[in-house]
Amino acid sequence: MDSTKDKSNNSKHEFKLKETVFAFSSFAFICLAVIFAFIVYDVFTIQNFLSFDKPAELLIISGISSVALLLFGLILTLIIPANYIDDNNKTYQDDSLPAIFIFMFAAALFEELLFRGIIQNLLFLFMGYQWFAILLTALLFTVFHVQYFKKPIMLLNICIPILVFGWIYFKTGNILVPVFVHFVMNFGMTVLFKYKLLNLRS
């Protein structure tokens, strides 16, 4: 009986995950279409999104930011008791590694295309101040993660990374960098929990 219920719950969860991945992928495609329209109508240039002027700098920033944010996540997890951590952070740990990989990539791609590629760029275009665009985008990103308002300490878990994503995007001029760093951070933390290399404080 319990085995049947577990199988039913697993199949429901797998279906929900596939639906979520499909939704994120669809939204990412829409964001790409919007960005393409911006380039076609000369609102932005391709250089605003895919600059490879300083490849060494891209690699260094990608590597340092990924490691730094993973360490930040580790430290925060070791400090914060489990009951202060949002349940959504535990949702996907039981899925297969390929499913986690695809989900985390689709989520990072959509969020970075929307918040850094579209919103942050537009705010900077109209306001002319990089840090104002970064901070306002961070505020909108926080509102997007409304579930964290139930456990406000979790806002710290997204506020610091968002500011880093915003900064590295303006620093590199390449949207792939924050996508990569965002993905590495989320995927890395989930894998650490999945294989019990990191445990929540009781």
Residue, then its C-alpha position, 0 to 999 in steps of 0.5 A: m500500500d505504502s509502496t503504491k502511494d510512494k510510486s504515485n507521489n513520485s510520478k506526480h512529482e516527476f510530472k510536476l517537474k516536467e511541467t515546470v521545466f517546460a514552463f521555464s523553457s517557454f518563458a526563456f524562449i519568449c525572453l529570447a524573442v524579446i531580446f532579439a526584437f530589441i536588437v533588430y530595432d536597435v534598442f540594444t546591440i548584440q554586444n550588450f548581450l554577448s560581448f567576448d572582448k575580454p575572454a580571460e576576464l569572462l573565465i576568471i569572473s565566472g569561476i570566482s563568482s561561482v565558487a564565492l556564491l557556493l561558499f556563501g550558500l554553504i555558510l548560510t546553510l550551516i548557520i541557519p536552522a532548518n525551520y528557517i529555510d523555505d521548503n521549496n529549497k528541498t523540493y527537487q533533491d530526490d530527482s535524478l541528476p539529469a532532471i535536476f541539471i535540466f531544471m536548474f539550467a532552465a530556471a537560471l536561463f529564464e531568470e537571467l534573460l528576464f531580469r538581467g537581459i531585459i529588465q536590468n538593461l531597460l532600467f539602465l537605458f532609461m535611468g543611466y545608472q548601473w547600480f540603480a538598475i542593479l538594485l531595482t532589478a534585485l528588488l523586482f527579483t525578490v518580489f518574484h520570489v514571494q514565497y520567501f516572505k514567509k521566512p524572511i531570512m531566506l531573502l538574504n539567500i537571494c539578495i546577495p546572489i542577485l546583486v552579484f549576478g547584476w554586477i557581473y552582467f554589467k562587468t562582462g557584458n555577456i548574459l551567459v556569465p550570470v546564467f552560468v554562475h546562477f546555474v552552478m550555484n543552484f545546481g551545486m547546492t542541490v547536489l550537495f544536499k542530494y548526496k548528503l554532503l551538506n545537511l541542514r541544521s536542526 
